[in-house]
Amino acid sequence: MRTLARLSLLALLLSATAARAEAKFGFVDLQRAIREVDEGKSATAVLKKDFDEKQKVIDQKKAEFDKLKTDFDKQAVVMADQAKKDKAAELDRKAMELQQLFVQLQKDLSQREGEVMRGIVDKMTGVIREIAEADGFTMVFERNDAGIVYAPQSLDLTNELVRKYNARFGAGSKAGGQAKKAEPAKPAAGKK
């Protein structure tokens, strides 16, 4: 009876080892892929433009606040106590408004970036699936999320992902052109 149990266990271990030997793993670096695909470059440029515009608003509001604070600091020594308290309260309120504006703009940018990148990542996931199925990969990991410290370069599918993604969704591709047409048209300046 013991021999039969040992033989069964040995057969189970050998089959698990054989199955493991057939497994094929790969990885992609999605952050690098997003930076390298045409659509990712375009999205990054648009997001940077939005960031720069919002940063100008913040900088302008901060400059206004700094001027008010400097004026208050200069005049505080000659102000009556009640006027000083009122002006300090106004400065505190403006500081709070500036902080709230900063948080709101940062939240808006983060939300916009998430929406844009989510669309790209969703399309990339489909391309990764196709690559994996075509090349017989059992699993494909995301390099940064999986915590991969080292892996042979031959298992890195990022270059193939970028190439296939650009071929399918790039500016010159049929699908990429259709995606651009699907965006709502902006009204011309001055027209309502």
Secondary structure, 3 states (H helix, E strand, C coil): CHHHHHHHHHHHHHHHHHHHHHCCEEEECHHHHHHHCHHHHHHHHHHHHHHHHHHHHHHHHHHHHHHHHHHHHHHHHHCCHHHHHHHHHHHHHHHHHHHHHHHHHHHHHHHHHHHHHHHHHHHHHHHHHHHHHHHCCCEEEEHHHHCCCCCCHHHECHHHHHHHHHHHHCCCCHHHHHHHHHCCCCCCCCCC
